[in-house]
Amino acid sequence: MTFFIRDGKRSRGRSPSNGLLHELVDVIRRLELKPGQKYVTGRNVFVEPDVFVRKVDGEYKIFLNDDGMPRLRMSSRYLRLLQSGTLDAKASTYLRDKMKNAVWLMKSIDQRQRTIYKVAESIVRFQRGFLDHGIEALRPMVLRQVAEDIGMHESTVSRVVTNKYLSTPQGLYPMKFFFHSGVDSARGENVSSLVVKERIKKIIENEDSAKPLSDSAIMKVLQREGIRLARRTVAKYREELGLLSSDKRKRAL
C-alpha cells in the first residue's frame, strides 16, 4: 500500500501512474516562474542615494553613503620591505612610486567625499524651506552660488552633482534638481522656475475641462498671484511638463 498527498491531506491508495506523473511534471516545467514578466516594458532602475539628509533634533544632518566605497589601506608587508633596507635600488624605487600612487588615490577619494559633503551642506543651507515645506518653497539656485559658498570652482561643483542623488524628507532627488533659474515676482524676489511649473500644472489640473485655459489665461492667473511671466514662457513650461495646449485638451475631452 502507498501513501500519497491529495488535496493537502495524506491519503492511502494507489499512486498516480507513471504516465500521468510524467504529464504532470511536463506541465510544471512549462509554467512561467515570473508570470508578470511578459507585461514588463522596461527594466527597473534602482537608485542608491549618495547623500542622506535627515532631521535630527530640529536640525538637518548630512550623512554620506559609504556603502559602495572601497576600503583602501596600505599593505604592511610592503611597508616592512621598504623599512628593512634589504631591497636593491631599482626595487626600492619601484615600490616607493607605487606606494605614492596608492596614497594619491586614497587622498583623491577622501577629497571627493569631502567635496560631496560640502556641496550637500550648501544645498541644505540654501533650500531649508524646501526641506521643511516641499516644492512650493524651493528657491532658485545656480552653480555659481554654491561654488562661492564653499570656495570652489563652478566646474568642480558641476562635476560633483552629476549623477549624484540626495535623499531628503521630501523624497529622493538628483542633486542637479536643485539648480535652476528664477522668475521675477511682484514681491521683488525671484521664484523658482520649478515652482512656477508646478503652479501651471495645478492650474490646468483644476480648470474646467469643458473650457480649458489658454496660455494667455494661465499667464493672467499667474500675474494675479504676483508671478511675471510672458505667454510664450507659459507655453514653454507647459510643453516641458508634457501638457497639451488648450485646443488639444478640449479635443481630447
The 8 nearest C-alpha neighbors of each residue, nearest first, counted from 0:
[[1, 12, 2, 13, 11, 14, 3, 10],
 [2, 0, 12, 13, 11, 3, 14, 10],
 [1, 3, 11, 10, 12, 9, 0, 4],
 [4, 2, 10, 9, 14, 1, 11, 5],
 [3, 5, 9, 8, 10, 7, 6, 2],
 [4, 6, 8, 7, 10, 9, 3, 11],
 [7, 5, 8, 4, 9, 10, 3, 11],
 [6, 8, 5, 4, 9, 10, 3, 2],
 [9, 7, 5, 4, 6, 10, 3, 11],
 [8, 10, 4, 3, 5, 2, 7, 11],
 [9, 11, 3, 2, 4, 8, 5, 12],
 [12, 10, 2, 1, 3, 9, 13, 0],
 [13, 11, 1, 2, 0, 14, 10, 3],
 [12, 14, 1, 15, 0, 11, 2, 3],
 [13, 15, 16, 3, 12, 1, 2, 11],
 [16, 14, 19, 20, 17, 13, 18, 3],
 [15, 17, 19, 18, 20, 14, 13, 21],
 [16, 18, 20, 19, 21, 15, 22, 14],
 [19, 17, 21, 16, 20, 22, 15, 23],
 [18, 20, 22, 16, 21, 17, 15, 23],
 [19, 21, 17, 23, 22, 18, 16, 24],
 [20, 22, 24, 18, 23, 19, 17, 25],
 [23, 21, 19, 25, 20, 24, 26, 18],
 [22, 24, 26, 20, 25, 21, 19, 27],
 [23, 25, 21, 27, 26, 22, 28, 20],
 [26, 24, 28, 22, 23, 27, 21, 29],
 [27, 25, 23, 29, 24, 28, 22, 30],
 [28, 26, 24, 30, 29, 25, 23, 22],
 [27, 29, 25, 26, 30, 24, 31, 23],
 [30, 28, 26, 27, 25, 31, 24, 32],
 [31, 29, 27, 28, 32, 26, 34, 33],
 [30, 32, 34, 33, 29, 28, 27, 36],
 [31, 33, 34, 30, 36, 35, 29, 28],
 [32, 34, 31, 36, 35, 37, 30, 38],
 [35, 33, 31, 36, 32, 37, 38, 30],
 [36, 34, 33, 38, 37, 39, 31, 32],
 [35, 37, 39, 38, 33, 34, 31, 40],
 [38, 36, 39, 35, 34, 40, 33, 31],
 [39, 37, 36, 35, 40, 34, 41, 33],
 [38, 40, 36, 37, 41, 35, 42, 43],
 [41, 39, 38, 42, 37, 36, 43, 35],
 [42, 40, 39, 43, 44, 38, 36, 37],
 [41, 43, 44, 40, 39, 45, 36, 38],
 [44, 42, 45, 41, 39, 40, 46, 36],
 [43, 45, 42, 46, 41, 47, 40, 48],
 [46, 44, 43, 47, 42, 48, 171, 164],
 [47, 45, 48, 44, 164, 171, 49, 163],
 [46, 48, 49, 45, 164, 64, 163, 166],
 [49, 47, 164, 50, 165, 166, 46, 51],
 [48, 50, 64, 164, 163, 165, 63, 47],
 [51, 49, 63, 165, 48, 64, 62, 166],
 [50, 52, 166, 62, 61, 165, 63, 53],
 [53, 51, 61, 167, 60, 166, 59, 62],
 [52, 54, 60, 59, 55, 51, 61, 167],
 [53, 55, 59, 58, 57, 60, 56, 52],
 [54, 56, 58, 57, 59, 53, 60, 52],
 [57, 55, 58, 54, 59, 60, 53, 52],
 [56, 58, 55, 54, 59, 60, 53, 131],
 [59, 57, 55, 54, 56, 60, 53, 127],
 [58, 60, 54, 53, 55, 52, 61, 57],
 [59, 61, 53, 52, 54, 58, 55, 62],
 [60, 62, 52, 51, 53, 63, 59, 50],
 [63, 61, 51, 50, 52, 64, 60, 53],
 [62, 64, 50, 65, 49, 51, 61, 116],
 [63, 65, 49, 50, 66, 62, 48, 51],
 [66, 64, 68, 67, 63, 49, 69, 112],
 [67, 65, 68, 64, 69, 63, 49, 47],
 [68, 66, 65, 69, 64, 49, 70, 47],
 [67, 69, 65, 66, 70, 64, 108, 71],
 [70, 68, 71, 67, 66, 65, 108, 72],
 [71, 69, 68, 72, 105, 67, 65, 66],
 [72, 70, 69, 105, 73, 101, 68, 104],
 [71, 73, 74, 70, 105, 101, 102, 75],
 [72, 74, 75, 71, 101, 98, 78, 102],
 [73, 75, 76, 77, 72, 78, 79, 98],
 [76, 74, 78, 77, 79, 73, 80, 72],
 [75, 77, 79, 74, 78, 80, 73, 81],
 [78, 76, 80, 79, 75, 74, 81, 94],
 [79, 77, 75, 81, 80, 76, 82, 74],
 [78, 80, 82, 76, 77, 81, 83, 75],
 [81, 79, 77, 83, 78, 82, 76, 84],
 [82, 80, 78, 79, 83, 84, 77, 91],
 [81, 83, 79, 80, 84, 78, 85, 77],
 [84, 82, 80, 85, 81, 79, 86, 78],
 [83, 85, 82, 86, 81, 80, 87, 91],
 [84, 86, 83, 87, 80, 81, 82, 91],
 [87, 85, 84, 91, 90, 88, 81, 80],
 [86, 88, 90, 89, 91, 85, 84, 92],
 [87, 89, 91, 90, 92, 86, 93, 85],
 [88, 90, 92, 91, 87, 93, 86, 94],
 [91, 89, 93, 92, 87, 88, 86, 94],
 [90, 92, 88, 94, 89, 93, 86, 87],
 [93, 91, 95, 89, 94, 90, 88, 96],
 [94, 92, 90, 96, 91, 95, 89, 97],
 [93, 95, 97, 91, 96, 92, 90, 98],
 [94, 96, 98, 92, 97, 93, 91, 99],
 [97, 95, 99, 93, 94, 98, 92, 100],
 [98, 96, 100, 94, 99, 95, 101, 93],
 [97, 99, 101, 95, 100, 96, 94, 102],
 [100, 98, 102, 96, 101, 97, 95, 103],
 [99, 101, 103, 97, 98, 102, 104, 96],
 [102, 100, 98, 104, 99, 103, 97, 105],
 [101, 103, 99, 105, 104, 100, 106, 98],
 [102, 104, 100, 106, 101, 105, 107, 99],
 [105, 103, 107, 101, 102, 106, 100, 108],
 [104, 106, 102, 108, 107, 103, 109, 101],
 [105, 107, 109, 103, 104, 108, 110, 102],
 [108, 106, 110, 104, 109, 105, 103, 111],
 [109, 107, 111, 105, 110, 106, 104, 112],
 [108, 110, 106, 112, 107, 111, 105, 113],
 [111, 109, 107, 113, 108, 112, 106, 114],
 [110, 112, 108, 114, 109, 113, 107, 115],
 [113, 111, 115, 109, 114, 110, 116, 108],
 [112, 114, 116, 110, 115, 111, 117, 109],
 [115, 113, 117, 111, 116, 112, 110, 118],
 [116, 114, 112, 118, 113, 117, 119, 159],
 [115, 117, 113, 119, 114, 118, 120, 112],
 [118, 116, 120, 114, 119, 115, 121, 113],
 [117, 119, 121, 115, 120, 116, 114, 122],
 [120, 118, 122, 116, 121, 117, 115, 123],
 [119, 121, 117, 123, 118, 122, 116, 124],
 [120, 122, 124, 118, 123, 119, 145, 117],
 [123, 121, 119, 125, 124, 120, 126, 118],
 [122, 124, 126, 120, 121, 125, 127, 119],
 [125, 123, 121, 122, 126, 127, 120, 119],
 [126, 124, 122, 123, 127, 121, 138, 140],
 [127, 125, 123, 129, 128, 124, 122, 138],
 [126, 128, 130, 129, 123, 124, 125, 131],
 [129, 127, 131, 136, 126, 130, 132, 137],
 [130, 128, 133, 137, 136, 132, 126, 131],
 [131, 129, 127, 128, 132, 133, 169, 168],
 [130, 132, 128, 129, 127, 133, 168, 169],
 [133, 131, 129, 128, 130, 136, 134, 135],
 [134, 132, 129, 135, 136, 130, 169, 131],
 [133, 135, 137, 136, 129, 194, 132, 193],
 [136, 134, 133, 194, 137, 132, 129, 197],
 [135, 137, 129, 128, 134, 133, 132, 138],
 [138, 136, 129, 134, 135, 191, 126, 128],
 [139, 137, 191, 140, 126, 136, 190, 125],
 [140, 138, 191, 181, 180, 179, 190, 137],
 [139, 141, 178, 179, 138, 180, 177, 144],
 [142, 140, 178, 143, 144, 179, 180, 139],
 [141, 143, 145, 144, 153, 146, 178, 156],
 [142, 144, 146, 141, 145, 153, 147, 152],
 [145, 143, 147, 146, 142, 141, 148, 140],
 [144, 146, 148, 147, 142, 143, 121, 149],
 [147, 145, 143, 151, 153, 148, 144, 149],
 [148, 146, 150, 144, 145, 149, 143, 151],
 [147, 149, 145, 146, 150, 144, 121, 151],
 [148, 150, 146, 147, 151, 145, 117, 121],
 [151, 149, 147, 148, 146, 152, 145, 153],
 [152, 150, 146, 149, 153, 147, 155, 156],
 [151, 153, 155, 154, 146, 156, 150, 147],
 [152, 154, 146, 156, 155, 143, 142, 157],
 [153, 155, 157, 156, 152, 158, 142, 151],
 [156, 154, 158, 152, 157, 153, 159, 151],
 [155, 157, 159, 153, 154, 158, 146, 160],
 [156, 158, 154, 155, 159, 160, 153, 161],
 [159, 157, 155, 161, 156, 160, 154, 162],
 [158, 160, 156, 157, 161, 155, 115, 163],
 [159, 161, 174, 163, 157, 158, 175, 156],
 [160, 162, 158, 163, 159, 157, 175, 174],
 [163, 161, 160, 164, 173, 174, 175, 159],
 [164, 162, 160, 161, 174, 173, 49, 165],
 [165, 163, 173, 48, 174, 49, 172, 50],
 [164, 166, 50, 172, 48, 171, 174, 51],
 [165, 167, 171, 51, 48, 52, 170, 50],
 [166, 168, 52, 170, 169, 171, 165, 51],
 [167, 169, 170, 130, 53, 166, 52, 54],
 [170, 168, 167, 133, 130, 171, 129, 166],
 [171, 169, 167, 168, 166, 172, 165, 133],
 [170, 172, 166, 165, 167, 164, 173, 169],
 [173, 171, 165, 164, 174, 166, 176, 170],
 [174, 172, 164, 175, 176, 163, 165, 162],
 [173, 175, 176, 160, 164, 163, 165, 177],
 [176, 174, 173, 177, 178, 160, 161, 163],
 [177, 175, 174, 173, 178, 172, 179, 193],
 [176, 178, 175, 174, 179, 140, 122, 139],
 [179, 177, 141, 140, 175, 176, 142, 139],
 [178, 180, 140, 139, 141, 177, 192, 181],
 [179, 181, 139, 192, 191, 140, 141, 182],
 [180, 182, 191, 139, 189, 190, 192, 183],
 [181, 183, 190, 189, 192, 191, 184, 180],
 [184, 182, 189, 227, 190, 226, 188, 181],
 [183, 185, 226, 186, 225, 227, 187, 189],
 [184, 186, 225, 187, 226, 183, 227, 188],
 [187, 185, 184, 188, 225, 189, 183, 226],
 [186, 188, 185, 184, 189, 183, 225, 190],
 [189, 187, 186, 184, 183, 190, 185, 182],
 [188, 190, 183, 182, 181, 184, 191, 187],
 [189, 191, 182, 181, 139, 183, 192, 138],
 [190, 192, 139, 181, 194, 138, 193, 182],
 [191, 193, 195, 181, 194, 180, 182, 196],
 [194, 192, 196, 191, 195, 197, 179, 137],
 [193, 195, 197, 191, 192, 196, 135, 198],
 [196, 194, 198, 192, 193, 197, 199, 191],
 [197, 195, 193, 199, 198, 194, 236, 200],
 [196, 198, 200, 194, 195, 199, 193, 201],
 [197, 199, 195, 201, 196, 200, 202, 194],
 [200, 198, 196, 202, 201, 197, 195, 203],
 [199, 201, 197, 203, 198, 202, 196, 204],
 [200, 202, 204, 198, 203, 199, 205, 197],
 [203, 201, 199, 205, 204, 200, 206, 198],
 [202, 204, 206, 200, 201, 205, 199, 212],
 [203, 205, 201, 202, 206, 200, 199, 208],
 [204, 206, 202, 203, 201, 207, 208, 200],
 [207, 205, 203, 204, 208, 202, 211, 212],
 [208, 206, 210, 209, 211, 205, 212, 203],
 [207, 209, 210, 211, 206, 249, 252, 248],
 [208, 210, 207, 211, 249, 252, 206, 248],
 [209, 211, 207, 208, 212, 249, 206, 245],
 [212, 210, 245, 208, 207, 209, 206, 249],
 [211, 213, 216, 245, 217, 210, 214, 206],
 [212, 214, 216, 245, 215, 217, 211, 244],
 [213, 215, 217, 216, 230, 234, 233, 218],
 [216, 214, 218, 213, 217, 230, 219, 212],
 [215, 217, 213, 219, 218, 214, 212, 220],
 [218, 216, 214, 220, 219, 215, 213, 221],
 [217, 219, 215, 221, 216, 220, 230, 214],
 [218, 220, 222, 216, 221, 217, 223, 215],
 [221, 219, 217, 223, 222, 218, 216, 224],
 [220, 222, 224, 218, 226, 219, 223, 217],
 [223, 221, 226, 219, 225, 224, 220, 227],
 [222, 224, 220, 221, 225, 219, 226, 218],
 [225, 223, 221, 222, 226, 220, 185, 219],
 [224, 226, 185, 222, 184, 223, 227, 221],
 [227, 225, 184, 222, 221, 224, 228, 185],
 [228, 226, 222, 184, 183, 225, 229, 221],
 [227, 229, 226, 218, 232, 230, 233, 222],
 [230, 228, 232, 231, 233, 218, 227, 215],
 [229, 231, 233, 232, 215, 218, 214, 234],
 [232, 230, 234, 233, 229, 235, 214, 228],
 [231, 233, 235, 229, 234, 230, 236, 228],
 [234, 232, 230, 236, 231, 235, 237, 214],
 [233, 235, 231, 237, 232, 236, 214, 238],
 [236, 234, 232, 238, 233, 237, 231, 239],
 [235, 237, 239, 233, 238, 234, 196, 232],
 [238, 236, 234, 240, 239, 235, 242, 233],
 [237, 239, 241, 235, 240, 236, 242, 234],
 [240, 238, 236, 241, 237, 235, 242, 234],
 [241, 239, 237, 238, 242, 236, 196, 200],
 [240, 242, 238, 239, 237, 243, 236, 244],
 [243, 241, 237, 240, 238, 244, 239, 200],
 [244, 242, 248, 247, 245, 241, 238, 237],
 [243, 245, 247, 246, 248, 242, 213, 214],
 [244, 246, 248, 211, 213, 247, 212, 249],
 [247, 245, 249, 248, 244, 250, 211, 243],
 [246, 248, 250, 244, 249, 245, 243, 251],
 [247, 249, 245, 251, 246, 250, 243, 244],
 [250, 248, 252, 246, 247, 251, 245, 211],
 [249, 251, 247, 252, 248, 246, 245, 209],
 [252, 250, 248, 249, 247, 246, 243, 245],
 [251, 249, 250, 248, 208, 209, 247, 211]]
